[in-house]
């Protein structure tokens, strides 16, 4: 572990057994971990994008936003369950410290999940490196990389991100 890094543990999944789509981030940022809520940073575009796609108020209570995802058949989790990281950026994750969540078990209990959408490249690369080869061939969901909703990914407009996310989720 690099000096100055701390070991952090992610959040539990938001998922009903009936979910058809799984959205995966890499690891929650500091604001999300402190709040105990996914995508809690006020400048993150996740909730505005999903609200626009699924028809809910992105400023509603966290409980209502989670319920709206469930009604839409969307599960939410992170690829990484535990890692060492200094700060909130994905680039600060110590790759050698990564422990992934148990997707074999998750997919056994969420049998309707047919598509996995990655919220950014770090989630996609962690999946490819640590998860994909461990899943049975019969249980390999379709995977799509989506642009990160993080405020650190400012190279793409909100409207362009929304367009890409909508095409993957709808």
C-alpha positions in Angstrom: 0.0 0.0 0.0 1.3 3.5 -0.9 2.1 5.8 2.0 -0.8 8.1 2.8 -3.5 5.7 1.4 -6.3 4.4 3.5 -8.2 1.2 3.2 -11.8 1.9 2.4 -14.9 -0.3 2.1 -17.7 0.3 -0.4 -21.5 0.4 0.0 -23.9 -2.5 -0.3 -25.8 -3.0 -3.5 -29.2 -1.4 -4.3 -31.0 -4.2 -6.0 -34.2 -6.1 -6.2 -34.2 -9.7 -7.4 -36.2 -8.5 -10.4 -33.5 -6.1 -11.7 -32.7 -6.5 -15.4 -29.8 -4.0 -15.5 -26.8 -3.5 -13.2 -25.0 -0.2 -13.1 -21.5 -0.5 -11.7 -19.2 2.2 -10.5 -15.7 1.7 -9.4 -15.6 2.7 -5.7 -17.7 5.5 -4.0 -15.9 8.8 -3.5 -15.3 10.3 -0.1 -18.6 12.3 -0.2 -20.6 9.2 -0.9 -18.9 7.1 1.7 -19.4 9.9 4.3 -23.1 10.1 3.4 -23.6 6.4 3.0 -25.2 7.1 -0.3 -24.2 6.4 -3.9 -23.2 9.5 -6.0 -23.6 11.9 -3.1 -21.2 14.5 -4.5 -23.4 17.5 -5.5 -21.8 17.9 -8.9 -22.0 14.3 -9.9 -24.4 13.8 -12.8 -25.6 10.3 -11.9 -28.9 11.2 -10.2 -29.8 14.0 -12.7 -29.1 11.6 -15.6 -31.0 8.6 -14.1 -33.9 10.9 -13.0 -34.2 12.2 -16.6 -34.2 8.6 -18.0 -36.4 7.0 -15.4 -38.7 10.0 -14.7 -38.0 10.8 -11.1 -36.9 13.9 -9.3 -33.1 13.7 -8.9 -33.5 15.9 -5.7 -35.9 13.6 -4.1 -34.9 11.8 -0.9 -32.3 9.1 -1.3 -34.9 6.5 -0.3 -37.2 7.7 -3.1 -34.4 7.7 -5.7 -33.4 4.1 -4.7 -37.1 3.0 -5.0 -37.3 4.7 -8.5 -34.3 2.7 -9.6 -35.8 -0.5 -8.3 -39.1 0.2 -10.1 -37.2 0.8 -13.3 -35.5 -2.6 -12.9 -32.1 -1.1 -12.2 -29.6 -2.4 -9.7 -26.6 -0.3 -8.5 -23.3 -1.4 -7.0 -19.6 -1.0 -7.5 -17.0 -3.4 -8.9 -14.6 -2.8 -6.1 -15.7 -3.8 -2.6 -12.5 -2.7 -0.8 -9.3 -1.0 -1.8 -6.7 1.5 -0.7 -7.1 5.0 -2.0 -5.9 8.5 -1.1 -8.7 11.0 -2.0 -11.7 10.3 -4.2 -10.3 9.9 -7.7 -10.2 6.5 -9.4 -6.7 7.2 -10.4 -5.7 7.2 -6.8 -6.9 3.6 -6.2 -4.0 1.3 -5.5 -4.7 -1.5 -8.0 -2.8 -4.1 -6.0 -5.2 -3.5 -3.1 -8.4 -4.1 -5.0 -10.9 -6.7 -3.6 -13.9 -7.0 -5.8 -17.5 -7.7 -4.8 -19.0 -11.2 -5.1 -20.6 -11.0 -8.6 -21.0 -14.8 -8.9 -23.3 -14.8 -5.9 -25.0 -11.5 -7.0 -25.8 -12.9 -10.4 -27.1 -16.2 -8.9 -29.6 -14.2 -6.9 -30.4 -11.6 -9.5 -31.0 -13.9 -12.5 -32.8 -11.4 -14.6 -29.7 -9.1 -15.0 -28.9 -9.2 -18.7 -26.8 -6.1 -19.0 -24.1 -4.4 -17.0 -23.3 -0.8 -17.6 -20.1 0.6 -16.3 -20.0 4.2 -15.0 -16.6 5.0 -16.3 -13.4 3.2 -17.4 -12.1 2.2 -14.0 -15.2 0.2 -13.3 -14.9 -1.5 -16.7 -11.2 -2.3 -16.3 -11.6 -3.6 -12.7 -14.4 -5.9 -14.0 -12.3 -7.1 -16.9 -9.3 -7.7 -14.7 -10.9 -9.2 -11.6 -14.5 -10.4 -12.4 -15.2 -11.4 -15.9 -13.0 -14.5 -16.1 -14.5 -15.8 -12.8 -18.0 -15.9 -14.1 -19.4 -19.0 -15.8 -19.8 -18.5 -19.6 -23.5 -19.1 -19.2 -23.8 -16.1 -16.9 -21.8 -13.5 -18.8 -24.1 -10.4 -19.1 -23.8 -8.0 -22.0 -21.4 -5.2 -20.9 -21.4 -1.5 -21.9 -19.0 1.2 -21.0 -20.7 4.6 -20.3 -19.1 8.0 -19.8 -18.4 8.6 -16.1 -20.9 10.8 -14.3 -18.1 12.1 -12.1 -17.4 15.9 -12.0 -13.8 14.9 -12.7 -14.9 13.8 -16.2 -15.6 17.3 -17.5 -14.5 16.6 -21.1 -18.1 15.7 -22.1 -21.2 17.8 -21.6 -24.1 16.7 -19.4 -26.4 16.5 -22.5 -24.0 14.2 -24.4 -23.6 12.0 -21.3 -27.4 11.9 -21.0 -27.8 10.9 -24.6 -25.3 8.0 -24.3 -26.7 6.8 -21.0 -30.3 6.9 -22.3 -29.4 4.8 -25.3 -27.8 2.1 -23.0 -30.6 2.0 -20.4 -33.8 2.5 -22.4 
